[in-house]
């Protein structure tokens, strides 16, 4: 029985969609735990000072993770390992991985120690709106969180091996165990140690994220080890890796820098603004993780192999197929998140100390984030397409431009908002929060979505121009999916109003039932229209299910932030 259970983990994928669907299933389970985690945080602490401090404490560790651990990420290492293994050079591949492991530990531990010492001097820049007491708490939390980039960086380094060998289903449990560790921190450590138990739970989760994949690495027998000798012997190759990956690292770093600036600005806003921003950001990450990350990660190893072998036609075919399916899944998710935003927030976060004004503001932020979910998903795919072909300059340049646009936009929007202009009144009216105070937090997701959409359009334009392939299949999918999803959204909105006359909206059961029935009705109309229009993606989905995708083996994406 045990052998049969383990055998499931070691099967290979039959194709892109089976791989993506299986990965989506594992990501869905992880996201369920993440939602449970956020519900516990919201109910226990509410949108207040404690969570503002907690989320602010992540900013420097996240930035260090993006700037250092990304050099040993899956996206960087897989092409190097694939190139050597394709030539039958397993020994050199092992030595190279040991050299990377050694360099990572030297740099990450050293930089982490420096950050630990400098944290009191950095805190006023990270959260300038906090008082001295709040900054002291943030310093204590951030110092503990500095362990997390080390653990997750090691996990991603080892994950490159399991992905290359496609024996990786067990590692799909990593994000599940990561969130499980945080939940243990909330339920067990916080009652004993207070708020510091939150970050100890994060460290526990990061340790589990790493530990859960060790049995697979032992079975493969491809194990990196501490070796200064191999580091010296592979300096040239590591230099090539750094040259290849530094634009990607800078891309991730600028993204984290944007969030850092957003959080610093939010520290000047009303109490709970940072928590509201992060709750909405986490919720919009659910469809992003299930759809965008699943397809981009499932496609990446195959894209790398096609390009390495010179099969450019298959490379383009894979990109086009993944793009169409990301649109197919993301569009209805975007529409439903906008229409059902209040029900989603009330069901997931509306408990304990999370009050009604916080619920409404978080729902409004979620709607603004949802607008860019499709763009975020496509960015992940386009970037991996560039990395698979060894090109990193264009993703860097477009990300720098869009990041600058986000930063400028958030300050411009905030100025307009504070002056009570028509700009503020327009968005408050659209999102139905005109009667609430402290709505300035909405400028954060608004600026974020604007920059993300511009980034996606630029990346797509450059990618098509680089490879010169037809976008007609993509446009056809976009048109079919958009109008079907819009019709489904209209039906869902009408059902919300109809059901409100029959259900009690003062209870969790009534709210959940209203949102569920309205959502199902809207999705049913969406699918019916797609079938009527002859959607190729719907046919691919049916074919993938018939092929029993759950018998395959899964891949897991790297952590992009803590």
WOJOUR-V175658 format. One record per residue. SS is DSSP state (a for helix, b for strand, c for the rest). Layout:
ss=SS
ss=SS
This chain:
ss=c
ss=a
ss=a
ss=a
ss=a
ss=a
ss=a
ss=a
ss=a
ss=c
ss=c
ss=c
ss=c
ss=c
ss=c
ss=a
ss=a
ss=a
ss=a
ss=a
ss=a
ss=a
ss=a
ss=a
ss=a
ss=a
ss=a
ss=a
ss=a
ss=a
ss=a
ss=a
ss=a
ss=a
ss=a
ss=a
ss=a
ss=a
ss=a
ss=a
ss=a
ss=a
ss=a
ss=a
ss=a
ss=c
ss=c
ss=c
ss=a
ss=a
ss=a
ss=a
ss=a
ss=a
ss=a
ss=a
ss=c
ss=a
ss=a
ss=a
ss=a
ss=a
ss=a
ss=a
ss=a
ss=a
ss=a
ss=c
ss=a
ss=a
ss=a
ss=a
ss=c
ss=a
ss=a
ss=a
ss=a
ss=a
ss=a
ss=a
ss=a
ss=a
ss=a
ss=a
ss=a
ss=a
ss=c
ss=c
ss=c
ss=a
ss=a
ss=a
ss=a
ss=a
ss=a
ss=a
ss=a
ss=a
ss=a
ss=a
ss=a
ss=a
ss=a
ss=a
ss=a
ss=a
ss=a
ss=a
ss=a
ss=a
ss=a
ss=a
ss=a
ss=a
ss=a
ss=a
ss=a
ss=a
ss=a
ss=a
ss=a
ss=a
ss=a
ss=a
ss=a
ss=a
ss=c
ss=c
ss=c
ss=c
ss=c
ss=a
ss=a
ss=a
ss=a
ss=a
ss=a
ss=a
ss=a
ss=a
ss=a
ss=a
ss=a
ss=a
ss=a
ss=a
ss=a
ss=a
ss=a
ss=a
ss=a
ss=a
ss=a
ss=a
ss=a
ss=a
ss=a
ss=a
ss=a
ss=a
ss=a
ss=a
ss=a
ss=a
ss=c
ss=c
ss=c
ss=c
ss=a
ss=a
ss=a
ss=a
ss=a
ss=a
ss=a
ss=a
ss=a
ss=a
ss=a
ss=a
ss=a
ss=a
ss=a
ss=a
ss=a
ss=a
ss=a
ss=a
ss=a
ss=a
ss=a
ss=a
ss=a
ss=c
ss=c
ss=a
ss=a
ss=a
ss=a
ss=a
ss=a
ss=a
ss=a
ss=a
ss=a
ss=a
ss=a
ss=a
ss=a
ss=a
ss=a
ss=c
ss=c
ss=a
ss=a
ss=a
ss=a
ss=a
ss=a
ss=a
ss=c
ss=c
ss=c
ss=c
ss=c
ss=c
ss=c
ss=a
ss=a
ss=a
ss=a
ss=a
ss=a
ss=c
ss=a
ss=a
ss=a
ss=a
ss=a
ss=a
ss=a
ss=a
ss=a
ss=a
ss=a
ss=a
ss=a
ss=a
ss=a
ss=a
ss=a
ss=a
ss=a
ss=a
ss=a
ss=a
ss=a
ss=a
ss=a
ss=a
ss=a
ss=a
ss=a
ss=a
ss=a
ss=a
ss=c
ss=c
ss=c
ss=c
ss=c
ss=c
ss=a
ss=a
ss=a
ss=a
ss=a
ss=a
ss=a
ss=a
ss=a
ss=a
ss=a
ss=a
ss=a
ss=a
ss=a
ss=a
ss=a
ss=a
ss=a
ss=a
ss=a
ss=a
ss=a
ss=a
ss=a
ss=a
ss=a
ss=a
ss=a
ss=a
ss=a
ss=a
ss=a
ss=a
ss=a
ss=a
ss=c
ss=c
ss=c
ss=a
ss=a
ss=a
ss=a
ss=a
ss=a
ss=a
ss=a
ss=a
ss=a
ss=a
ss=a
ss=a
ss=a
ss=a
ss=a
ss=a
ss=a
ss=a
ss=a
ss=a
ss=a
ss=a
ss=a
ss=a
ss=a
ss=a
ss=a
ss=c
ss=a
ss=a
ss=a
ss=a
ss=a
ss=a
ss=a
ss=a
ss=c
ss=c
ss=c
ss=c
ss=c
ss=c
ss=c
ss=a
ss=a
ss=a
ss=a
ss=a
ss=a
ss=a
ss=a
ss=a
ss=a
ss=a
ss=a
ss=a
ss=a
ss=a
ss=c
ss=c
ss=a
ss=a
ss=a
ss=a
ss=a
ss=a
ss=a
ss=a
ss=a
ss=a
ss=a
ss=a
ss=a
ss=a
ss=a
ss=a
ss=c
ss=c
ss=c
ss=c
ss=a
ss=a
ss=a
ss=a
ss=a
ss=a
ss=a
ss=a
ss=a
ss=a
ss=a
ss=a
ss=a
ss=a
ss=a
ss=a
ss=a
ss=a
ss=a
ss=a
ss=a
ss=a
ss=a
ss=a
ss=a
ss=a
ss=c
ss=c
ss=c
ss=a
ss=a
ss=a
ss=a
ss=a
ss=a
ss=a
ss=a
ss=a
ss=c
ss=c
ss=c
ss=c
ss=c
ss=c
ss=c
ss=c
ss=a
ss=a
ss=a
ss=a
ss=a
ss=a
ss=a
ss=a
ss=a
ss=a
ss=a
ss=a
ss=a
ss=a
ss=a
ss=a
ss=a
ss=a
ss=a
ss=a
ss=a
ss=a
ss=a
ss=a
ss=a
ss=a
ss=a
ss=a
ss=a
ss=c
ss=c
ss=c
ss=c
ss=a
ss=a
ss=a
ss=a
ss=a
ss=a
ss=a
ss=a
ss=a
ss=a
ss=a
ss=a
ss=a
ss=a
ss=a
ss=a
ss=a
ss=a
ss=a
ss=a
ss=a
ss=a
ss=a
ss=a
ss=a
ss=a
ss=a
ss=a
ss=c
ss=c
ss=c
ss=c
ss=c
ss=c
ss=c
ss=c
ss=a
ss=a
ss=a
ss=a
ss=a
ss=a
ss=a
ss=a
ss=a
ss=a
ss=a
ss=a
ss=a
ss=a
ss=a
ss=a
ss=a
ss=a
ss=a
ss=a
ss=a
ss=a
ss=a
ss=a
ss=a
ss=c
ss=c
ss=c
ss=a
ss=a
ss=a
ss=a
ss=a
ss=a
ss=a
ss=a
ss=a
ss=a
ss=a
ss=c
ss=c
ss=a
ss=a
ss=a
ss=c
ss=c
ss=c
ss=c
ss=c
ss=c
ss=c
ss=c
ss=c
ss=c
ss=c
